[in-house]
Each structure stands twice: as structure tokens, then as C-alpha cells.
Amino acid sequence: MPTPAVEARVLVAIPAYREEKKIGAVVRAVREHSPYDILVVNDGSPDRTSEVARAAGAIVLDLPCNLGIGGAVQTAFLYALDRGYDAVARLDGDGQHDPADIPRILEPVLRGEADAAIGSRFLGESMYRVSYPRIFGIRFFRILVNLFTGYRITDPTSGFFAVNRRMMEFYSVHYPSDYPEVDAYILMHRLKAGAVEVPVRMYEREEGKSSITPFRALYYMVKVTLSFLINCIRRLG
């Protein structure tokens, strides 16, 4: 397992909504596998997500209302910039991402080899079983991203990634608000950012409710596709 430079100031950011049953174990696992500060952005959860995360040793920001995943992640970027961190590693609060892979996704960023490193469940060992509708969606977005950005990626919907300060500054202003993973590629392309994929393990969620259900799959594909295409042509303020 690669070992990134410990002296770098890294923030491990975990957006969380209604994750009181898993967030404590996720925070403790991150502490076990990395020496970095841990920030949980509690996205307006009505349960004990905030209390459990704080008790496990995380810094907790409580958003006054639910902003969605994009707003919660953007909040983490703003916090990291304000506190002078060199890089941010982001993973889910539901236990789908393996904290043991945090050093792996940080290595290209901390070595200056890429502005962003994205974890891919399709490049290495993984216990994640992808349904046929999700496989179709992933392949569709893979083609879309490859065609419009030139990034040769395998997992365009991965939310397990690390970015350097350059990306933090950009995303703190321009991060997509809803289902941000696919849109993020077109924004990286417009910044001419260097991005690499690294193999990571992902697991099925055991608790809580996914933001993407089978009933919303078609809606998700249409909305993300339209958002992606609009971001291809719009000017950034």
C-alpha cells in the first residue's frame, strides 16, 4: 500500500445525511487508516448523525438545512481552503468506500502527479455488485465523459476521490449542486486539470437509503445528461 507524505495537510471529508447507524464506524475506520483530520458535513440530518460523528472523533459541520450532496461537498472544500489544507480526500458516510484505500487515492495528488485522483471500483478487487440498470448508466456516462472531455475513465459515478488545492479553489466556486460526479469531469476538463483513476474497493451499503433508487434511474440519467451538456457550453462566472 502506498504511503503518502504524512506532513501534508490533508482533510478527509465525509458528507452525510441520515447516517447515524454507519457514520461512527466510518469515522473510526478512517482514523485507523490515515493520520489526517476528519470532517463530517452533516447535511441537515434529522437523526443523530452529527452527535455520533462527533463522538467518534470527527470535526462536524451542521448545515441548517439539506443542501444535497453537491452542497455538502462544496462546504467541505470551503472549510479546507479556509483552514489551509493542501488536499482533500472525499468518501461516503454509508460505508461503501473502504478507508484503507485513502492513501492510494491521495498518492498521485500529494506527489504532484495529478490534480485529482478518482477511485474506480472496476480497476481492481471489489465486493461491489453492480445491477444491470446501474451498469447501463455507468457505461452511458463513461462514453459521454470520454467523448466530451478526453478523460479515459472507467467509473464516472465514483464519489471516492482526492483533489489538490488548485481543484479545491475551483470546486469551492463551481462544484455541481446535484449528482455532481459526472458533471465534475466537464469542469475538470475546462480547468485543464490532470486526473487519474486508481483501483479501490467498494461495498454495498448496509444501512440507510441510497439517493439513487431504481425508480429514479431514468430521471437521474436524463437530468445528469442535460446538466452535463449545459456545462459543456455555459460560461463560468
VENRA-V177962 format. One record per pair of residues at least 4 apart in sequence whose ideal C-beta (glycine too) atoms are under 6 Angstrom apart, sorted by sequence separation. I is the first residue (numbers start at 1). J is the second residue. If there is no record, write none. Layout:
{{I:J} {I:J}}
//
This chain:
{{19:23} {22:26} {30:34} {45:49} {48:52} {63:67} {67:71} {92:96} {106:110} {107:111} {130:134} {143:147} {145:149} {163:167} {167:171} {170:174} {171:175} {176:180} {180:184} {216:220} {219:223} {220:224} {230:234} {53:58} {67:72} {80:85} {92:97} {108:113} {121:126} {130:135} {163:168} {188:193} {54:60} {91:97} {108:114} {145:151} {16:23} {42:49} {53:60} {121:128} {176:183} {188:195} {30:38} {42:50} {80:88} {109:117} {145:153} {212:220} {108:117} {50:60} {27:38} {145:156} {50:62} {105:117} {40:53} {89:102} {174:187} {105:119} {142:156} {141:156} {89:106} {12:30} {40:58} {42:60} {44:63} {138:157} {38:58} {39:59} {40:60} {41:61} {42:62} {43:63} {44:65} {170:191} {44:66} {87:109} {159:181} {43:66} {12:36} {16:40} {157:181} {10:36} {11:37} {12:38} {13:39} {14:40} {15:41} {16:42} {17:43} {23:49} {27:53} {31:57} {156:182} {18:45} {20:47} {11:39} {15:43} {17:45} {20:48} {24:52} {28:56} {6:35} {18:47} {20:49} {23:52} {27:56} {43:72} {19:49} {23:53} {27:58} {41:72} {20:52} {24:56} {122:154} {16:49} {122:155} {41:75} {120:154} {121:155} {151:185} {41:76} {120:155} {149:185} {39:76} {119:158} {118:158} {145:185} {149:189} {160:200} {119:160} {141:182} {182:224} {186:228} {118:161} {151:195} {153:197} {183:227} {117:162} {179:224} {183:228} {186:231} {182:228} {186:232} {116:163} {183:231} {115:164} {115:166} {116:167} {115:167} {109:162} {15:69} {109:164} {106:162} {15:72} {105:162} {15:73} {174:236} {13:76} {97:160} {33:99} {26:93} {33:100} {92:159} {34:102} {11:80} {26:95} {30:99} {33:102} {91:160} {23:93} {29:99} {90:161} {22:94} {22:95} {89:162} {11:85} {19:93} {128:202} {13:88} {19:94} {87:162} {88:163} {124:199} {126:201} {128:203} {9:85} {123:199} {125:201} {126:202} {127:203} {9:86} {10:87} {11:88} {12:89} {13:90} {16:93} {87:164} {120:197} {8:86} {115:193} {14:93} {86:165} {115:194} {116:195} {117:196} {118:197} {88:168} {114:194} {114:195} {117:198} {119:200} {121:202} {114:196} {133:217} {137:221} {148:232} {81:168} {80:168} {108:196} {77:168} {81:172} {105:198} {77:171} {78:172} {104:198} {77:172} {4:103} {101:200} {3:103} {2:103} {74:175} {1:103} {2:104} {4:106} {8:110} {4:107} {98:201} {2:107} {5:110} {70:175} {4:110} {70:176} {96:202} {70:177} {96:203} {70:178} {96:205} {68:178} {70:180} {94:205} {94:208} {22:207} {21:207} {19:208} {18:208}}
//
